[in-house]
Amino acid sequence: MTGQTWDKSRLPSRHSTVGPGRAPHRSYYYAMGLSKEEIAQPFVGVATCWNEAAPCNIALARQAQSAKRGVAEAGATPREFCTITVTDGIAMGHQGMKSSLASREVIADSIELTVRGHGYDALVGLAGCDKTLPGVMMAMLRLNVPSVFMYGGSILPGKFHGRDVTVLDVFEAVGQHAAGRITDAELEELERVACPGAGACGGQFTANTMAMVSEAIGLALPGSAGAPAPLEERDVYALRSGQAVVELIRKNIRPRDIVTREALENAAVVVGATGGSTNAALHLPAIAHEAGIRFTLRDVAAIMKRTPYIADLKPGGRYVAADVHRIGGVPVVIKALLDAGLLHGDCLTVTGRTLAENHKDVVFPTDQDVVRPVSNPLSPTGGVVGLFGNLAPDGAIVKVAGMKSLRFEGRALCFDCEEDAFAAVQARAYQPGDVIVIRYEGPKGGPGMREMLSTTSAIYGQGMGDKVALITDGRFSGATRGFCIGHVTPEAAVGGPIALLRNGDRIVIDAEKGTLEVDLSGEELDRRRATWQPRETIYTSGALWKYAQLVGPAHEGAVTHPGARAERHVYADL
């Protein structure tokens, strides 16, 4: 709808476009080719995380053009800008991973500052990888301007010797290579074909998990998370997203009207039902925090415990995101859960309609086994489990999707950084029955809460995935599988029980009971705590030092403003 006369008296862009005193500001817009009519319209920020760091984001600039066209066709003025990305697949296994989780905060902060600084009235956010998706959604909640989120899409599966492969196969091949099970030539052949083009990692890893969250929580158009990045269908959704955000301006529907506690519960149900990434237990509390809602790891774990696991997706299952799209996309998952009464169908979404209204005409396909009906789940409880006990008083998280045994008891083998643990794994300096402990890798202690995919994949590649367990105050990739417990809180850097472990301590992990215990008395833990000394970080300046000073605990989302929830006023009212 074009030609509409807008009343900008309550829109933030009035501060840079209205009245004689804003003539200098308008001169900049004329310099960029805008017309008088375009300056008089609402300004919509179109934020992307485009860069050439990894394939996850290289399709976003293309999709942004379609989103901008949708904004313009609907009668508003798009203003494109970019934010940063740290891509886990490139940062994995070295010091670069310390920058990954911290980048989520920079993404949210940079979008906030750009929108605030330029007086934009609304936001379309396009994101393509693990930290960009939650970072963009956090910014939307923080700003509370009309917003539509859109995922850039997953990568198509690679083909290797006649089977579908993902980057996880390459990580695990490193362990197979170290064990002498594949040759140099086979490893090189695999690495060349595993990732055939643009898009985020194809399994139900963190990016695709958070993409499903975007639809379940109501911030994205139904179906928009499904199409792989190379498909032109994504551009159609981008166009519609641009149109939809202008309609949200007209209706004055904002993110905090959409992201309620019930919407967050819907998101957690979808994560559990699809065997999603454990990182969702970090990002959902952070998104909730921006809306002023307390929603911790304990809340996420309780919801997942009562959620059936219905999607047979990698890493624990057989299929990838492109297969979900083939059968109808995320709406198929949501429809199955709605029909079973497991979702709050009355939650508002960016369509202006409720979740149930959006999906009333979706028909669950019965001629496929990618997503099962709730009446015949892969397991009766979710694919992600929260653990609590004397080793994790504030909680920990494990992905159990695809696991046969849910209990492990073994001896602690302690390492104070990921590099030492990985070296020991490569040297086979561990035994069946060991619980490999990787500590001082939490939000403060790392700093940055690194993912440990290189270590876990090496173990699987050596054929030891079901013979050992790992626990860490860091994170595990959404691609991780096996008994790998992350987010142990309190973390070692603040004197949590994980810091007090010694080699040989008996550890019991029980995912059925939801417990993580070390066989030590409270008195013994107190004795060890009395002699414990905090470690000094090697980072004494720069972004990681600042992050370490500000970041809060993992069970509350590892946000960098943990003491202050959503501000009383909202940006759009200023």
C-alpha positions in Angstrom: 0.0 0.0 0.0 1.6 3.2 -1.2 0.6 6.9 -1.2 -0.5 6.8 2.5 0.1 9.9 4.5 1.8 8.9 7.8 1.4 10.7 11.1 5.0 10.6 12.4 4.3 12.5 15.6 4.7 9.3 17.6 7.3 7.6 15.5 11.0 7.8 16.4 12.0 9.0 13.0 10.3 12.3 13.7 13.5 13.2 15.5 15.5 13.2 12.3 12.9 14.0 9.6 10.2 16.5 10.8 10.3 20.2 11.1 12.6 23.1 9.9 15.2 22.2 12.5 15.8 18.8 10.8 16.7 20.3 7.5 20.4 19.3 7.9 19.3 15.7 8.7 17.1 15.5 5.7 19.9 16.8 3.5 21.8 13.5 4.2 18.8 11.5 3.0 18.5 13.5 -0.2 22.2 12.8 -0.7 21.4 9.1 -0.7 18.7 9.5 -3.3 15.5 9.6 -1.1 12.6 11.6 -2.2 10.6 14.0 -0.1 7.8 11.4 0.0 10.2 8.6 1.1 11.6 10.8 3.9 8.0 11.4 5.1 7.3 7.7 5.5 8.3 5.5 8.4 11.9 4.3 8.4 12.4 0.5 8.6 15.9 -0.8 9.5 16.8 -3.9 7.5 19.6 -5.5 9.5 21.6 -8.4 8.1 24.6 -10.3 9.4 26.0 -10.6 5.9 29.7 -11.2 5.5 32.2 -13.6 3.9 33.2 -15.3 7.1 31.3 -18.5 6.4 28.6 -19.9 4.1 25.9 -19.3 6.8 25.5 -15.6 5.9 26.5 -15.1 2.3 22.9 -15.3 1.0 21.6 -12.6 3.4 22.5 -9.6 1.3 20.4 -11.1 -1.6 17.5 -11.7 0.7 17.7 -8.2 2.2 17.0 -6.7 -1.2 13.7 -8.6 -1.3 12.9 -7.5 2.2 13.6 -3.9 1.3 11.3 -4.2 -1.7 8.6 -5.5 0.5 8.9 -2.5 2.9 8.8 0.0 0.0 5.8 -1.7 -1.6 4.0 -1.5 1.7 4.5 2.2 2.0 7.6 2.6 4.2 11.3 3.4 3.6 13.9 0.7 4.1 17.4 1.5 5.4 19.8 -1.4 5.2 22.7 -2.0 7.6 24.9 -4.9 8.7 26.2 -6.2 12.0 28.9 -8.6 12.8 29.2 -12.4 12.8 31.5 -14.8 14.5 30.9 -18.2 12.9 31.3 -21.2 15.1 32.4 -23.6 12.4 35.5 -21.4 11.7 36.1 -20.4 15.3 35.8 -24.0 16.6 38.7 -25.7 18.3 40.9 -22.7 19.0 41.0 -19.4 20.9 38.7 -17.8 18.3 35.7 -19.6 19.8 36.0 -17.4 22.9 34.6 -14.6 20.7 31.5 -16.5 19.6 29.1 -16.1 22.5 30.4 -12.6 23.2 29.4 -11.7 19.6 25.8 -12.4 20.4 25.9 -9.4 22.8 27.7 -7.2 20.2 25.1 -8.1 17.6 22.2 -7.1 19.9 24.1 -4.0 21.1 25.0 -2.8 17.6 21.5 -3.2 16.2 20.1 -1.4 19.2 22.6 1.5 18.7 22.0 1.7 15.0 18.2 1.8 15.4 18.4 4.3 18.3 21.0 6.5 16.7 19.1 6.9 13.5 15.6 7.0 14.8 14.3 4.0 12.8 10.6 3.1 13.4 10.7 -0.7 12.8 13.1 -3.5 12.1 13.4 -6.5 9.8 16.3 -8.7 10.9 17.9 -11.4 8.7 20.3 -13.8 10.4 22.1 -17.0 9.3 24.1 -18.7 12.1 24.3 -19.7 15.7 24.7 -16.4 17.6 23.2 -14.1 15.0 19.7 -15.5 15.3 19.4 -15.0 19.1 21.3 -11.7 18.9 18.9 -10.2 16.4 15.8 -11.4 18.3 17.3 -10.0 21.6 17.7 -6.6 19.9 14.1 -6.7 18.7 12.8 -7.3 22.3 15.1 -4.7 23.7 14.1 -2.0 21.3 10.4 -3.1 21.1 9.8 -1.5 17.8 7.6 -3.4 15.3 9.8 -6.2 14.1 9.9 -9.3 11.9 12.7 -11.8 12.1 13.8 -14.0 9.1 16.2 -16.8 9.0 18.6 -16.9 6.1 18.1 -20.6 5.5 20.1 -23.8 6.0 22.6 -25.3 3.7 21.7 -28.2 1.4 23.2 -31.5 2.4 26.5 -32.6 0.8 26.9 -35.9 -1.0 29.7 -38.3 -0.1 29.8 -41.9 -1.5 26.0 -41.8 -2.1 24.9 -40.5 1.3 23.9 -37.1 2.7 26.6 -35.5 4.9 27.0 -32.3 6.9 29.9 -30.5 8.5 29.5 -32.8 11.5 30.7 -35.7 9.4 33.8 -33.7 8.7 34.4 -33.0 12.4 34.0 -36.7 13.2 36.2 -37.6 10.3 39.1 -35.8 12.0 38.8 -38.4 14.8 38.5 -41.2 12.3 41.6 -39.9 10.5 43.6 -39.7 13.8 42.6 -43.3 14.6 43.8 -44.4 11.2 40.3 -45.4 10.0 40.3 -43.1 6.9 43.1 -41.8 4.7 44.3 -38.3 3.9 42.6 -38.6 0.5 39.3 -39.6 2.0 39.3 -36.8 4.5 40.1 -34.3 1.7 37.4 -35.7 -0.5 34.8 -35.3 2.3 35.8 -31.8 3.3 35.4 -30.7 -0.3 31.8 -31.9 -0.7 30.2 -31.7 2.8 29.1 -28.0 2.4 27.9 -27.5 -1.1 26.9 -23.8 -0.9 25.2 -21.0 1.0 23.4 -21.6 4.3 23.8 -22.6 7.9 24.7 -26.1 9.1 22.0 -28.5 7.9 21.2 -30.6 11.0 19.1 -29.7 14.0 22.1 -27.8 15.3 21.9 -24.3 16.9 21.0 -22.2 13.8 18.1 -24.5 12.7 17.0 -24.9 16.3 16.8 -21.1 16.8 15.1 -20.8 13.3 12.4 -23.1 14.6 12.2 -21.0 17.7 11.6 -17.8 15.6 8.4 -19.3 14.2 7.3 -20.9 17.5 7.8 -17.7 19.5 5.9 -15.7 16.9 8.6 -13.3 15.6 8.8 -14.9 12.1 6.3 -15.5 9.4 5.0 -19.1 9.4 7.1 -21.3 7.1 9.8 -18.7 6.7 12.4 -20.8 8.6 12.2 -23.8 6.3 13.5 -23.2 2.8 17.3 -23.7 2.3 19.3 -20.6 1.6 19.9 -21.2 -2.1 16.2 -21.5 -3.0 14.3 -18.5 -4.5 11.5 -19.3 -2.1 13.5 -17.5 0.6 13.3 -14.3 -1.4 9.5 -14.5 -1.4 9.5 -14.8 2.4 11.8 -11.9 2.6 9.4 -9.8 0.5 6.5 -10.8 2.7 8.5 -10.1 5.9 9.1 -6.5 4.6 5.5 -6.1 3.9 4.5 -7.6 7.3 6.6 -5.2 9.3 4.8 -2.2 7.8 1.5 -3.7 8.8 2.8 -4.1 12.3 3.6 -0.4 12.4 0.0 0.4 11.3 -1.4 -1.9 14.0 1.2 -0.9 16.6 2.1 -4.5 17.4 5.5 -4.8 19.0 7.8 -7.7 20.0 6.9 -7.6 23.7 3.2 -8.0 22.7 4.3 -11.3 21.0 7.0 -12.7 23.2 5.2 -13.5 26.4 6.0 -16.3 28.9 3.6 -18.5 27.0 5.4 -17.9 23.8 8.7 -18.7 25.4 7.2 -22.0 26.6 6.1 -22.7 23.1 9.6 -22.2 21.9 11.0 -24.6 24.5 8.5 -27.2 23.5 9.5 -27.0 19.9 13.2 -27.3 20.9 12.5 -30.4 23.0 10.3 -32.0 20.4 12.9 -31.7 17.6 15.9 -32.7 19.7 17.3 -29.2 19.3 20.5 -27.7 20.4 21.4 -27.4 24.0 22.3 -23.8 23.2 18.6 -23.0 23.2 18.7 -23.3 27.0 21.2 -20.4 26.8 19.4 -18.2 24.2 15.8 -18.5 25.4 16.6 -17.1 28.9 18.6 -14.3 27.2 15.6 -13.4 24.9 13.3 -13.6 27.8 15.6 -11.3 29.8 15.2 -8.6 27.1 11.4 -8.8 27.5 11.7 -8.5 31.3 10.7 -12.1 31.9 12.6 -14.4 34.2 12.9 -17.7 32.3 15.9 -19.8 33.3 17.5 -23.1 32.5 15.3 -24.7 35.1 12.1 -23.5 33.3 13.4 -24.7 30.0 14.3 -28.1 31.4 10.9 -28.6 33.1 9.1 -27.9 29.8 11.4 -30.2 27.8 10.9 -33.0 30.3 7.2 -33.2 29.5 7.6 -32.8 25.8 7.7 -35.8 23.4 10.6 -36.1 21.0 9.0 -36.4 17.5 11.5 -35.1 14.9 14.2 -37.6 13.6 16.8 -35.0 12.9 20.6 -35.0 12.9 22.8 -35.2 14.9 20.9 -37.8 16.9 18.6 -38.8 14.0 18.6 -39.4 10.2 17.4 -36.2 8.6 18.4 -32.6 8.0 16.6 -29.3 7.7 16.0 -29.6 4.0 14.0 -32.7 4.7 11.8 -30.8 7.1 11.2 -28.2 4.4 10.3 -31.0 1.9 7.4 -32.2 4.1 6.0 -28.8 4.8 8.5 -27.1 7.1 8.3 -25.9 10.7 4.4 -25.5 10.5 4.2 -29.3 10.4 6.0 -29.6 13.7 3.9 -26.8 15.2 0.7 -28.3 13.9 1.5 -31.7 15.5 2.2 -30.1 18.8 -0.9 -27.8 18.6 -3.2 -30.7 17.9 -1.8 -32.5 20.9 -2.5 -29.6 23.2 1.2 -29.0 23.9 1.4 -25.4 22.7 -0.4 -22.2 23.7 -2.3 -21.6 20.5 -3.6 -18.2 21.6 -0.2 -16.5 21.5 0.0 -13.5 19.1 2.4 -13.6 16.2 3.8 -11.1 13.6 0.9 -11.9 11.2 -1.4 -10.2 13.7 -3.1 -13.5 14.2 -2.5 -16.2 16.8 -0.3 -19.3 16.5 -3.4 -21.5 16.2 -5.0 -19.3 13.6 -1.8 -19.3 11.5 -1.8 -23.1 11.5 -5.5 -24.1 11.3 -5.2 -25.2 7.7 -1.9 -27.1 8.0 -2.4 -30.8 7.3 0.1 -33.1 9.0 1.6 -35.4 6.3 1.3 -39.1 7.0 3.5 -40.3 4.1 6.8 -39.4 5.8 8.9 -40.3 8.8 10.9 -37.1 9.3 8.4 -35.8 11.9 6.3 -38.3 13.8 2.8 -37.8 15.2 2.8 -37.0 18.9 0.9 -40.3 19.5 4.0 -42.2 18.2 7.1 -40.3 19.3 10.7 -41.3 19.1 10.6 -41.0 22.9 8.0 -39.7 25.4 10.2 -36.9 26.7 12.2 -34.2 24.9 15.5 -34.6 23.2 17.2 -32.2 25.6 17.4 -32.7 29.4 18.3 -30.5 32.3 20.5 -31.9 35.1 20.8 -30.7 38.7 22.8 -31.9 41.7 25.8 -31.2 43.9 28.0 -30.9 40.8 25.5 -28.4 39.1 23.4 -26.7 41.8 22.1 -24.2 39.2 21.9 -26.7 36.4 23.5 -28.2 33.4 22.1 -29.4 30.0 22.5 -32.5 27.8 21.1 -33.5 24.4 19.8 -37.1 24.7 18.2 -37.3 21.3 19.2 -40.6 19.7 21.0 -41.9 22.9 20.3 -45.5 24.0 21.6 -45.2 27.6 20.7 -42.3 29.8 22.9 -43.1 32.7 26.7 -43.0 33.0 29.0 -43.5 36.0 32.7 -43.0 35.8 36.0 -41.4 37.0 36.8 -37.7 36.6 39.6 -36.8 34.2 40.1 -33.1 34.6 41.4 -30.5 32.2 41.5 -26.7 32.8 41.1 -25.8 29.1 39.8 -27.3 25.9 43.2 -27.5 24.2 44.6 -29.8 26.9 41.5 -32.1 26.7 41.7 -32.2 22.9 45.4 -33.1 23.0 44.7 -35.9 25.4 41.9 -37.2 23.2 44.1 -37.1 20.1 46.8 -39.0 22.0 44.2 -41.5 23.3 45.2 -40.6 26.8 41.9 -41.6 28.3 40.1 -44.8 29.1 36.6 -46.2 28.8 34.6 -45.2 31.8 36.3 -41.8 32.1 34.3 -38.6 32.6 36.3 -36.0 30.8 36.0 -32.7 32.7 36.7 -29.4 30.8 36.5 -26.5 33.1 37.4 -22.8 33.3 35.6 -22.5 29.9 32.4 -20.8 31.3 31.2 -17.3 30.4 33.6 -15.6 32.8 36.3 -18.2 33.0 36.9 -18.7 29.3 36.0 -16.0 28.8 33.3 -16.7 26.3 32.0 -20.2 27.0 33.5 -22.0 24.1 31.9 -25.0 22.3 33.7 -28.3 22.4 32.7 -29.9 19.1 36.2 -30.6 18.0 36.9 -32.7 21.2 33.5 -34.6 21.1 33.7 -35.3 17.4 37.3 -36.6 17.8 36.0 -39.0 20.5 33.2 -40.2 18.2 35.6 -40.6 15.3 37.7 -42.9 17.5 34.7 -45.0 18.2 34.6 -44.1 21.9 31.4 -42.0 21.9 29.4 -44.4 24.0 32.3 -45.3 26.3 33.1 -42.0 27.9 31.2 -38.8 29.0 32.2 -35.2 29.0 31.1 -32.4 31.3 32.0 -28.7 31.0 31.1 -25.2 32.2 31.5 -24.3 28.5 29.1 -25.3 25.8 28.7 -28.1 23.3 27.8 -27.4 19.7 24.3 -28.1 18.5 26.0 -30.8 16.4 27.3 -32.6 19.4 25.9 -36.0 20.3 26.5 -38.4 23.1 26.8 -38.0 26.9 28.1 -34.4 26.7 26.9 -32.2 29.5 27.4 -28.4 29.1 26.5 -25.2 30.9 27.5 -26.6 34.3 26.7 -23.8 36.8 28.0 -22.2 38.9 31.1 -22.2 36.6 34.7 -23.0 37.8 35.8 -19.3 37.5 33.5 -18.4 40.4 34.3 -21.4 42.5 31.5 -23.7 41.4 31.8 -27.4 42.3 33.2 -28.3 38.9 36.4 -26.3 40.0 36.8 -28.6 43.0 36.9 -31.9 41.1 40.0 -34.0 41.2 41.1 -36.9 38.9 39.4 -40.1 40.0 36.4 -38.5 41.7 33.3 -40.7 41.0 30.7 -38.9 38.9 27.2 -40.1 38.3 25.1 -38.7 35.4 21.4 -39.8 35.2 19.4 -38.1 32.5 16.3 -40.0 33.4 16.3 -38.6 36.9 17.8 -35.3 35.8 20.8 -35.5 38.1 24.5 -34.7 38.0 26.3 -35.7 41.1 29.9 -36.2 42.4 30.4 -38.8 45.1 31.7 -36.4 47.6 30.2 -35.2 50.9 29.2 -31.6 51.5 32.0 -31.5 54.1 34.6 -32.6 51.6 33.5 -30.1 49.0 33.7 -27.4 51.7 37.3 -28.4 52.5 38.3 -28.2 48.9 36.5 -24.9 48.5 38.5 -23.4 51.4 41.8 -23.9 49.5 40.5 -23.0 46.0 41.9 -19.9 44.4 40.4 -18.1 41.4 42.5 -18.0 38.3 43.5 -14.8 36.5 42.4 -14.4 32.9 45.0 -13.8 30.3 42.7 -11.2 28.8 43.4 -7.9 30.5 41.9 -5.5 27.9 39.7 -5.5 24.9 36.3 -7.0 24.2 36.8 -10.3 25.9 38.1 -8.6 29.1 35.0 -6.4 29.1 32.7 -9.4 28.5 34.2 -11.3 31.4 33.6 -8.3 33.7 29.9 -8.0 32.7 28.6 -11.4 31.9 26.2 -13.2 34.1 25.6 -17.0 34.7 24.8 -19.4 32.0 21.5 -20.6 33.6 20.2 -17.1 33.2 21.3 -16.7 29.6 24.9 -15.4 30.1 23.7 -11.9 29.4 26.0 -8.9 29.9 23.4 -6.8 31.9 22.2 -9.5 34.3 21.1 -7.1 37.0 18.8 -5.0 34.9 15.8 -6.4 33.1 13.9 -4.7 30.3 13.8 -0.9 30.9 10.6 0.7 32.1 10.3 2.8 29.0 10.7 1.6 25.5 12.7 3.1 22.7 9.7 3.6 20.4 8.0 5.9 22.9 10.9 8.3 23.3 
